[in-house]
Amino acid sequence: MRKTHALIQVILALLEDPEGRHWGYELSKQAGVRSGVLYPMLRRMLEDGWVEDGWEDPSEISDKRPPRRYYKLTGEGQVAVAAILGEARRDERFRALVGRPA
C-alpha cells in the first residue's frame, strides 16, 4: 500500500487501540481523514488481510439506528502497520506525524 499522510494518520488512529473494534465514522474523525479517503483504504486493508470487519450486534443497540460496521486489526495487520510506521519515522515527509526514529 502506498504510504501517504492519510494512511499514516489512519494507522496511528488504529494503533491507539490495536486490539479494539473501530467504527468507520469515529475512525474518520480520529484520524482526520475524509470518508471518501478512509473507506477505500479500509477496503484495501481488508483485501490485504490487515483488518477484519464485522457488524455491531443489533441486540446491543439502545437507540433506533442501524448496526455499525466495525474494523479490527489482524495479527498480520499489526505487523504490517508497525513496519509502515517504522519506515515513516525514517522518512522526512512523515516526521511531523510520527516524530524521529528511536
N, C-alpha and C positions, 0 to 999 in steps of 0.2 A: 504494500500500500504506500502510496506517495506521501512523504512527510510534508505536512502543511501546518500552519499555525492552528487551523481548526482541528486537525487530528490531534495535535499535542494538547490543545485545550480539552478535548473530549477525553483523552487518555487520563489527564490529570483529574478530571471530574470522576471518572470511573474508579481511579485508584484511591479516591478519598474513602471509599468503602469497597475494597476489592472483592469481598465475598457477598456483597449485598445485591438486591434487585434494584434496578434503575428504571424509572419511568421516563419515557421519551421527553415529555414536556418539561419535567423537572431537570433532566439532564441537559436539555437545550438551554434553560435558564442558568443553570450552574456553570456550564461551560462557556456561556456567552456566544453560542453558535445558533444561527437560524435553523429552523426545522428543515428547510429546503437543502441545507448542507448536512445536517445531522442524520436524517433518515437514510439517504443513500449511503452514507458512511457506515451506519449500523447494518444495513443490508450487506455491504461488502464484508463487514466483520462477521456476520452470520455465515456467509458463504465460505469464509476462510477458517471458520471454526473458532474464532476468538471469543464470540459471545453466543449464548443460547438465549432463546426467548420463551415466553410463556404468557399466560393471561392471569390476571388477578381473579381470585375465587369470588364469583358473584355473591356467595352467601356471606362474605366478609364486608360487603359494601353497605354502609349505613344510609347514605343518601341516594337519591334517584339519579344515577348516572351509569353509563355502560362500564363494563370491566376495562381496566387499562392493561395494555401490553407492557411487559417488562423485559429488560435485557440484563443478563448476568454474565460476567466474565467467566470463561472456562479456564482450566489449568493452562491449556495451550495459549489462551489469550493473555493470561497474566504474564507468561514468559515472553510472548511477542511484544506486548506493550512496554514491559520493563526494558527490553532490548532497544525499542524505538526511543524510549525516554533517555537511555544511556547515550545513544547516538545523538539525540537532540542536545544533550548537555555539552557535547563537543562541537556543536555546530553554532557558529556565531549568529545565524538567523534566529535561533530559538532561545538565546541566552536570557532575554527579558522574561520569558515564560518559565524557564526551568532553572536558571542560575548556572553557575560554573560547575565543572566536574569536581568530584570529591578527591 
